Amino acid sequence: MKVAISVAHHPAARGAVFDNINEHDISIIISDLLCSYFEYVVPNIEVVFVPVGNLKDKIKFINNNNFNIAIETHLNAHISRSVFGHEVLYCPNSIKGERLAKKVNQFLSIANYTKNRGVKEGWYKMEVGGVIDYFLEKTNCPAIIIEPEFISNFNKEDIWCIVEAIGKGIRSYERSLCK
């Protein structure tokens, strides 16, 4: 299995910010650790770090390199610290994308580091029935967006727990394809 790992946003537009922490930088750390996880723990799954850049270039890279799945790591944002939890988004009407999202969410939930906000269809700005999230819609392979926590509640001590849960979810998805 060949997995594309994409980072949220880019250096010129870093996404959500809270207490001098920005979404892009945390996403780089999570994505880099995911690559290491697969290199050392599950070497039979090939992971490739998608070059950082604009969204269209990332999707072009993914679509031109025959990946089996693509994931993008993000952090949710809210003005209140009372809102927290993880969620995994998939492209509406993508059966494989939904299955992948459910596998990853299952292991994030088992990790029990934060509230499970569930698996959801990925609509732009989460406006259901509106425009499908561009990353999810335009990738040729099943794709998910993982929001492991809200940036206002992000705890760096949970990073390895998050990485391991995502890795286990991807491994479980791969095994389910063999059945």
C-alpha positions in Angstrom: 0.0 0.0 0.0 1.2 3.5 -0.9 0.1 6.4 1.4 0.3 10.1 0.7 0.6 12.2 3.8 -0.2 15.9 3.3 0.2 18.7 5.7 -2.5 21.3 6.5 -2.2 24.6 4.8 1.3 26.1 3.9 3.9 28.5 5.2 2.2 31.6 3.8 -1.2 30.6 5.2 -0.6 28.7 8.4 -4.3 27.9 9.3 -5.6 28.2 12.9 -3.5 29.9 15.5 -3.8 29.8 19.3 -1.2 31.0 21.9 1.6 31.3 19.2 0.9 27.7 18.0 -0.2 27.4 14.4 -2.0 24.5 12.6 0.5 24.2 9.8 3.5 23.7 12.1 1.7 21.1 14.3 0.5 19.3 11.2 4.1 19.1 9.9 5.2 17.5 13.2 2.3 14.9 13.1 2.9 14.1 9.5 6.7 13.8 9.9 6.2 11.4 12.9 3.7 9.4 10.8 6.3 8.9 8.1 8.8 7.7 10.8 6.1 5.4 12.3 5.6 3.6 9.1 9.3 3.5 8.2 10.2 1.8 11.5 7.0 0.1 12.7 5.3 -0.9 9.5 7.9 -0.9 6.7 5.6 -2.8 4.3 3.4 0.3 3.9 5.1 3.0 1.8 4.4 6.5 2.9 5.4 9.6 1.0 5.3 13.1 2.4 3.4 15.3 -0.1 5.5 18.4 -0.9 4.2 21.5 1.0 2.6 24.0 -1.3 -0.8 25.1 -2.6 -3.7 22.7 -2.5 -3.9 22.2 -6.3 -0.2 21.3 -6.5 -0.6 18.8 -3.6 -3.6 17.1 -5.3 -1.7 17.0 -8.6 1.2 15.3 -6.9 -1.1 12.8 -5.2 -3.0 12.0 -8.4 0.2 11.7 -10.5 1.9 9.2 -8.2 -0.7 6.4 -7.9 -1.3 6.5 -4.2 -3.8 4.0 -2.6 -4.9 6.5 0.0 -4.2 10.1 0.9 -4.5 11.7 4.4 -4.2 15.3 5.4 -3.7 16.3 9.0 -5.3 19.4 10.4 -6.4 20.8 13.7 -9.9 22.1 14.4 -10.4 25.6 15.7 -12.9 27.2 18.0 -12.8 30.3 20.2 -13.8 28.4 23.3 -11.5 25.9 25.1 -14.7 24.0 26.1 -14.9 22.7 22.6 -12.6 19.7 22.0 -12.2 16.3 20.4 -11.1 14.5 17.3 -13.0 13.9 14.0 -12.2 12.3 10.7 -13.7 13.6 7.4 -14.2 11.8 4.1 -15.6 12.7 0.7 -19.4 12.3 0.6 -20.4 9.2 -1.4 -16.9 7.7 -1.2 -17.4 4.2 0.3 -13.7 3.5 0.6 -13.0 7.0 2.0 -15.7 6.4 4.6 -14.3 3.0 5.5 -10.8 4.5 5.9 -12.2 7.3 8.0 -14.0 4.9 10.3 -10.9 2.7 10.8 -8.7 5.7 11.7 -11.4 7.2 14.0 -11.8 3.8 15.7 -8.2 3.8 16.8 -8.2 7.5 17.7 -11.2 6.7 19.9 -9.4 3.7 21.5 -6.4 5.9 22.3 -8.8 7.8 24.5 -6.8 11.1 24.7 -9.8 13.3 23.8 -13.5 13.2 23.0 -14.6 11.4 19.8 -16.5 13.8 17.6 -17.0 11.1 15.0 -16.7 10.4 11.3 -18.2 13.1 9.1 -18.7 13.9 5.5 -16.2 16.6 4.5 -18.0 19.7 3.3 -16.2 23.0 2.8 -16.6 25.0 6.1 -18.7 22.0 7.2 -21.8 23.4 5.4 -23.6 20.1 4.7 -25.0 19.9 1.2 -22.8 22.8 0.0 -19.4 22.4 -1.6 -17.4 19.3 -1.0 -14.0 19.9 0.5 -11.5 20.3 -2.4 -8.8 17.9 -1.1 -11.4 15.2 -0.5 -13.2 15.7 -3.8 -10.2 16.1 -6.2 -7.9 13.3 -5.1 -8.3 10.2 -7.2 -7.7 7.8 -4.4 -9.7 7.5 -1.1 -8.8 10.5 1.0 -9.5 11.7 4.6 -8.8 14.7 6.7 -7.8 14.0 10.2 -8.6 16.6 12.9 -7.0 15.0 16.0 -7.9 17.9 18.3 -8.8 21.6 18.5 -5.8 23.8 18.4 -6.9 25.6 21.6 -6.8 22.2 23.5 -3.8 20.6 21.7 -1.4 18.9 24.1 2.0 18.1 22.7 2.2 15.1 25.0 -0.6 13.5 23.0 1.4 13.6 19.7 2.8 10.0 19.8 -0.6 8.7 20.9 -2.2 10.4 17.9 0.4 9.2 15.4 0.2 5.6 16.7 -3.6 5.7 16.5 -3.6 7.0 12.9 -1.0 4.4 12.0 -3.0 1.6 13.4 -6.1 2.8 11.6 -4.3 2.8 8.3 -2.9 -0.7 9.0 -6.4 -1.9 9.9 -7.8 -0.4 6.7 -5.1 -2.1 4.6 -5.9 -5.5 6.3 -9.6 -5.0 5.6 -8.8 -4.7 1.8 -7.3 -8.2 1.9 -10.5 -9.9 3.1 
